[in-house]
Amino acid sequence: MKKILITSVIALMMMGTMPQAEVEAKPGGFGGLLVGCCFGIRTVGEWNEGKDLHFRDWGRLIPVVNIVLAVWDGIQGYEGITTGDLRAEYGANYY
């Protein structure tokens, strides 16, 4: 339990220090590096185009939470959710 708590606090601290895409004058930088390393080329491309990451994306960095979020994503994938549905729910800034 102590390890989970420490990991969660570190993840929250990292999220607090991440620059937002609309604040940065140019894409990339440390935010692009972290997003690219953790989430891959497709996500970093969207990050550099000005999209924000959903809380479920950041949750993948926390060891136990990532399993719950993977199941949640799987269920929504099974239900046939599309990018348009996500855009309507969370806004165009995310999708």
Secondary structure as GFF3:
##gff-version 3
##sequence-region A 1 95
A	DSSP	alpha_helix	2	17	.	.	.	ID=ss1
A	DSSP	alpha_helix	29	39	.	.	.	ID=ss2
A	DSSP	alpha_helix	41	48	.	.	.	ID=ss3
A	DSSP	alpha_helix	55	58	.	.	.	ID=ss4
A	DSSP	three_ten_helix	59	61	.	.	.	ID=ss5
A	DSSP	alpha_helix	65	78	.	.	.	ID=ss6
A	DSSP	alpha_helix	83	90	.	.	.	ID=ss7
###
